[in-house]
Amino acid sequence: MGRGDHESDFVAYYAAHANQLRNTAYLLCGDWHLAEDLTQTAFTKLYQAWHRIERHDVLDQYTRRVLVRAFLDERRRPWRREHATVPGSVDLDAVAPEQGRPDERVVLRTALAQLPKRRRAVLVLRFWADLSVEQVADILGCSAGTVKSQTADGLADLRQVLGGALDDLKRPLGGGRL
């Protein structure tokens, strides 16, 4: 396959998946500007590896892995901690405008932002991206048991943060069950 074929395949993949990946990045970090940066990082690394990836059925998994690892690395940087944005301070309608009421999205996004970053990543991947335990384990580089315990702990944390508001959140956000 020639270089032009690789590039046109990549452009088609980008066009089909960029918005979904950006929304996932936003749910992870709560900042549209950082979500754009994380998405750009993921697609840049995918482009660099594009010619080496033999099986195109693993592209989604590879891209999500790069995105989540970039998010976890970004959150460790001291500059980011000093200049972090206020959770829930951006337009949440862009994530899932057709689903739920705006106040539901604000409540859920604010609650997610209060969770530890690893648990937040597990919940977003499991319930927003609708990935299996094994897929999340592969992306995060941990065991399936760790994903299960992080899911249980993250949901317990979410229930505690949401309190009575949890009963009011009836419809799923995005494509998953969160």
VOTORLUM-751062 format. One record per residue (C-alpha): x, y, z; residue number from 1; residue in three letters; chain. Coordinates in nm, 3 decimals. Example, Ala and Ser with C-alpha at 12.3 -4.5 7.8 and 13.67 -1.06 7.14 Angstrom:
+---------+---------+---------+-----+--------+--------+
:       x :       y :       z : num : residu : chaine :
+---------+---------+---------+-----+--------+--------+
:   1.230 :  -0.450 :   0.780 :   1 :    ALA :      A :
:   1.367 :  -0.106 :   0.714 :   2 :    SER :      A :
+---------+---------+---------+-----+--------+--------+
//
This chain:
+---------+---------+---------+-----+--------+--------+
:       x :       y :       z : num : residu : chaine :
+---------+---------+---------+-----+--------+--------+
:   0.000 :   0.000 :   0.000 :   1 :    MET :      A :
:   0.136 :   0.341 :  -0.094 :   2 :    GLY :      A :
:   0.180 :   0.644 :   0.126 :   3 :    ARG :      A :
:  -0.127 :   0.811 :  -0.025 :   4 :    GLY :      A :
:  -0.342 :   0.512 :   0.068 :   5 :    ASP :      A :
:  -0.217 :   0.526 :   0.428 :   6 :    HIS :      A :
:  -0.287 :   0.897 :   0.451 :   7 :    GLU :      A :
:  -0.635 :   0.874 :   0.301 :   8 :    SER :      A :
:  -0.717 :   0.585 :   0.537 :   9 :    ASP :      A :
:  -0.594 :   0.789 :   0.831 :  10 :    PHE :      A :
:  -0.794 :   1.097 :   0.726 :  11 :    VAL :      A :
:  -1.107 :   0.883 :   0.696 :  12 :    ALA :      A :
:  -1.046 :   0.728 :   1.038 :  13 :    TYR :      A :
:  -0.990 :   1.071 :   1.191 :  14 :    TYR :      A :
:  -1.310 :   1.211 :   1.037 :  15 :    ALA :      A :
:  -1.512 :   0.919 :   1.171 :  16 :    ALA :      A :
:  -1.370 :   0.914 :   1.525 :  17 :    HIS :      A :
:  -1.243 :   1.261 :   1.625 :  18 :    ALA :      A :
:  -1.563 :   1.392 :   1.785 :  19 :    ASN :      A :
:  -1.623 :   1.079 :   1.990 :  20 :    GLN :      A :
:  -1.264 :   1.076 :   2.114 :  21 :    LEU :      A :
:  -1.277 :   1.448 :   2.197 :  22 :    ARG :      A :
:  -1.597 :   1.394 :   2.400 :  23 :    ASN :      A :
:  -1.431 :   1.109 :   2.588 :  24 :    THR :      A :
:  -1.130 :   1.331 :   2.655 :  25 :    ALA :      A :
:  -1.359 :   1.605 :   2.785 :  26 :    TYR :      A :
:  -1.531 :   1.366 :   3.024 :  27 :    LEU :      A :
:  -1.190 :   1.264 :   3.152 :  28 :    LEU :      A :
:  -1.048 :   1.612 :   3.206 :  29 :    CYS :      A :
:  -1.343 :   1.855 :   3.221 :  30 :    GLY :      A :
:  -1.170 :   2.115 :   3.004 :  31 :    ASP :      A :
:  -1.244 :   2.152 :   2.632 :  32 :    TRP :      A :
:  -0.903 :   2.303 :   2.557 :  33 :    HIS :      A :
:  -0.720 :   2.019 :   2.728 :  34 :    LEU :      A :
:  -0.957 :   1.770 :   2.561 :  35 :    ALA :      A :
:  -0.852 :   1.913 :   2.223 :  36 :    GLU :      A :
:  -0.485 :   1.878 :   2.321 :  37 :    ASP :      A :
:  -0.534 :   1.519 :   2.439 :  38 :    LEU :      A :
:  -0.722 :   1.430 :   2.122 :  39 :    THR :      A :
:  -0.451 :   1.587 :   1.909 :  40 :    GLN :      A :
:  -0.185 :   1.393 :   2.101 :  41 :    THR :      A :
:  -0.374 :   1.066 :   2.050 :  42 :    ALA :      A :
:  -0.416 :   1.120 :   1.675 :  43 :    PHE :      A :
:  -0.058 :   1.239 :   1.632 :  44 :    THR :      A :
:   0.074 :   0.922 :   1.794 :  45 :    LYS :      A :
:  -0.170 :   0.713 :   1.591 :  46 :    LEU :      A :
:  -0.049 :   0.879 :   1.270 :  47 :    TYR :      A :
:   0.312 :   0.805 :   1.363 :  48 :    GLN :      A :
:   0.226 :   0.438 :   1.420 :  49 :    ALA :      A :
:  -0.026 :   0.408 :   1.136 :  50 :    TRP :      A :
:   0.206 :   0.229 :   0.892 :  51 :    HIS :      A :
:   0.311 :  -0.022 :   1.162 :  52 :    ARG :      A :
:  -0.039 :  -0.120 :   1.268 :  53 :    ILE :      A :
:  -0.125 :  -0.434 :   1.074 :  54 :    GLU :      A :
:  -0.476 :  -0.492 :   1.206 :  55 :    ARG :      A :
:  -0.706 :  -0.196 :   1.173 :  56 :    HIS :      A :
:  -0.956 :  -0.357 :   1.412 :  57 :    ASP :      A :
:  -0.730 :  -0.249 :   1.701 :  58 :    VAL :      A :
:  -0.719 :   0.120 :   1.605 :  59 :    LEU :      A :
:  -0.994 :   0.227 :   1.848 :  60 :    ASP :      A :
:  -0.826 :   0.044 :   2.135 :  61 :    GLN :      A :
:  -0.484 :   0.191 :   2.050 :  62 :    TYR :      A :
:  -0.621 :   0.545 :   2.019 :  63 :    THR :      A :
:  -0.812 :   0.524 :   2.348 :  64 :    ARG :      A :
:  -0.503 :   0.385 :   2.523 :  65 :    ARG :      A :
:  -0.293 :   0.678 :   2.402 :  66 :    VAL :      A :
:  -0.567 :   0.924 :   2.502 :  67 :    LEU :      A :
:  -0.608 :   0.788 :   2.855 :  68 :    VAL :      A :
:  -0.234 :   0.762 :   2.915 :  69 :    ARG :      A :
:  -0.188 :   1.119 :   2.791 :  70 :    ALA :      A :
:  -0.465 :   1.227 :   3.031 :  71 :    PHE :      A :
:  -0.307 :   1.047 :   3.327 :  72 :    LEU :      A :
:   0.036 :   1.190 :   3.241 :  73 :    ASP :      A :
:  -0.106 :   1.542 :   3.195 :  74 :    GLU :      A :
:  -0.275 :   1.533 :   3.535 :  75 :    ARG :      A :
:   0.062 :   1.459 :   3.699 :  76 :    ARG :      A :
:   0.222 :   1.781 :   3.574 :  77 :    ARG :      A :
:   0.257 :   2.049 :   3.843 :  78 :    PRO :      A :
:   0.161 :   2.329 :   3.604 :  79 :    TRP :      A :
:  -0.174 :   2.162 :   3.533 :  80 :    ARG :      A :
:  -0.255 :   2.133 :   3.904 :  81 :    ARG :      A :
:  -0.184 :   2.503 :   3.954 :  82 :    GLU :      A :
:  -0.396 :   2.618 :   3.660 :  83 :    HIS :      A :
:  -0.676 :   2.361 :   3.651 :  84 :    ALA :      A :
:  -1.016 :   2.488 :   3.547 :  85 :    THR :      A :
:  -1.320 :   2.474 :   3.767 :  86 :    VAL :      A :
:  -1.510 :   2.148 :   3.701 :  87 :    PRO :      A :
:  -1.841 :   2.199 :   3.528 :  88 :    GLY :      A :
:  -1.756 :   2.551 :   3.411 :  89 :    SER :      A :
:  -1.791 :   2.484 :   3.039 :  90 :    VAL :      A :
:  -2.078 :   2.413 :   2.802 :  91 :    ASP :      A :
:  -2.187 :   2.058 :   2.869 :  92 :    LEU :      A :
:  -2.441 :   2.053 :   2.587 :  93 :    ASP :      A :
:  -2.162 :   1.980 :   2.343 :  94 :    ALA :      A :
:  -2.100 :   1.639 :   2.504 :  95 :    VAL :      A :
:  -2.449 :   1.497 :   2.457 :  96 :    ALA :      A :
:  -2.693 :   1.769 :   2.353 :  97 :    PRO :      A :
:  -2.973 :   1.528 :   2.270 :  98 :    GLU :      A :
:  -2.967 :   1.333 :   2.595 :  99 :    GLN :      A :
:  -3.096 :   1.439 :   2.933 : 100 :    GLY :      A :
:  -3.157 :   1.781 :   3.075 : 101 :    ARG :      A :
:  -2.869 :   2.029 :   3.109 : 102 :    PRO :      A :
:  -2.893 :   2.019 :   3.489 : 103 :    ASP :      A :
:  -2.848 :   1.639 :   3.482 : 104 :    GLU :      A :
:  -2.532 :   1.674 :   3.276 : 105 :    ARG :      A :
:  -2.400 :   1.945 :   3.508 : 106 :    VAL :      A :
:  -2.466 :   1.732 :   3.816 : 107 :    VAL :      A :
:  -2.305 :   1.424 :   3.664 : 108 :    LEU :      A :
:  -2.005 :   1.611 :   3.521 : 109 :    ARG :      A :
:  -1.943 :   1.788 :   3.853 : 110 :    THR :      A :
:  -1.963 :   1.456 :   4.037 : 111 :    ALA :      A :
:  -1.725 :   1.287 :   3.792 : 112 :    LEU :      A :
:  -1.476 :   1.572 :   3.834 : 113 :    ALA :      A :
:  -1.460 :   1.501 :   4.208 : 114 :    GLN :      A :
:  -1.349 :   1.141 :   4.159 : 115 :    LEU :      A :
:  -0.983 :   1.038 :   4.156 : 116 :    PRO :      A :
:  -0.852 :   1.048 :   3.799 : 117 :    LYS :      A :
:  -0.798 :   0.672 :   3.766 : 118 :    ARG :      A :
:  -1.151 :   0.588 :   3.884 : 119 :    ARG :      A :
:  -1.290 :   0.859 :   3.659 : 120 :    ARG :      A :
:  -1.102 :   0.709 :   3.364 : 121 :    ALA :      A :
:  -1.239 :   0.362 :   3.442 : 122 :    VAL :      A :
:  -1.598 :   0.489 :   3.469 : 123 :    LEU :      A :
:  -1.575 :   0.696 :   3.151 : 124 :    VAL :      A :
:  -1.428 :   0.404 :   2.955 : 125 :    LEU :      A :
:  -1.669 :   0.146 :   3.097 : 126 :    ARG :      A :
:  -1.993 :   0.343 :   3.084 : 127 :    PHE :      A :
:  -1.946 :   0.627 :   2.835 : 128 :    TRP :      A :
:  -1.728 :   0.447 :   2.580 : 129 :    ALA :      A :
:  -1.910 :   0.121 :   2.666 : 130 :    ASP :      A :
:  -1.592 :  -0.087 :   2.676 : 131 :    LEU :      A :
:  -1.556 :  -0.428 :   2.836 : 132 :    SER :      A :
:  -1.356 :  -0.487 :   3.153 : 133 :    VAL :      A :
:  -1.084 :  -0.652 :   2.945 : 134 :    GLU :      A :
:  -1.064 :  -0.360 :   2.700 : 135 :    GLN :      A :
:  -1.033 :  -0.109 :   2.985 : 136 :    VAL :      A :
:  -0.766 :  -0.325 :   3.150 : 137 :    ALA :      A :
:  -0.569 :  -0.329 :   2.825 : 138 :    ASP :      A :
:  -0.596 :   0.049 :   2.784 : 139 :    ILE :      A :
:  -0.491 :   0.120 :   3.143 : 140 :    LEU :      A :
:  -0.227 :  -0.153 :   3.154 : 141 :    GLY :      A :
:  -0.373 :  -0.329 :   3.457 : 142 :    CYS :      A :
:  -0.560 :  -0.649 :   3.540 : 143 :    SER :      A :
:  -0.931 :  -0.709 :   3.488 : 144 :    ALA :      A :
:  -0.967 :  -0.743 :   3.865 : 145 :    GLY :      A :
:  -0.824 :  -0.395 :   3.912 : 146 :    THR :      A :
:  -1.074 :  -0.255 :   3.662 : 147 :    VAL :      A :
:  -1.359 :  -0.430 :   3.845 : 148 :    LYS :      A :
:  -1.252 :  -0.295 :   4.183 : 149 :    SER :      A :
:  -1.192 :   0.055 :   4.042 : 150 :    GLN :      A :
:  -1.538 :   0.041 :   3.883 : 151 :    THR :      A :
:  -1.703 :  -0.064 :   4.208 : 152 :    ALA :      A :
:  -1.510 :   0.197 :   4.408 : 153 :    ASP :      A :
:  -1.576 :   0.467 :   4.148 : 154 :    GLY :      A :
:  -1.950 :   0.394 :   4.142 : 155 :    LEU :      A :
:  -1.958 :   0.397 :   4.523 : 156 :    ALA :      A :
:  -1.777 :   0.733 :   4.521 : 157 :    ASP :      A :
:  -2.018 :   0.863 :   4.259 : 158 :    LEU :      A :
:  -2.318 :   0.751 :   4.465 : 159 :    ARG :      A :
:  -2.174 :   0.923 :   4.771 : 160 :    GLN :      A :
:  -2.102 :   1.247 :   4.583 : 161 :    VAL :      A :
:  -2.441 :   1.249 :   4.412 : 162 :    LEU :      A :
:  -2.645 :   1.144 :   4.714 : 163 :    GLY :      A :
:  -3.015 :   1.181 :   4.634 : 164 :    GLY :      A :
:  -2.942 :   1.331 :   4.294 : 165 :    ALA :      A :
:  -2.848 :   0.983 :   4.168 : 166 :    LEU :      A :
:  -3.214 :   0.876 :   4.162 : 167 :    ASP :      A :
:  -3.297 :   1.172 :   3.938 : 168 :    ASP :      A :
:  -3.044 :   1.068 :   3.672 : 169 :    LEU :      A :
:  -3.250 :   0.818 :   3.474 : 170 :    LYS :      A :
:  -3.125 :   0.844 :   3.117 : 171 :    ARG :      A :
:  -2.774 :   0.748 :   3.004 : 172 :    PRO :      A :
:  -2.526 :   1.009 :   2.885 : 173 :    LEU :      A :
:  -2.370 :   0.952 :   2.544 : 174 :    GLY :      A :
:  -2.347 :   0.602 :   2.407 : 175 :    GLY :      A :
:  -2.298 :   0.424 :   2.736 : 176 :    GLY :      A :
:  -2.475 :   0.359 :   3.060 : 177 :    ARG :      A :
:  -2.334 :   0.631 :   3.288 : 178 :    LEU :      A :
+---------+---------+---------+-----+--------+--------+
//
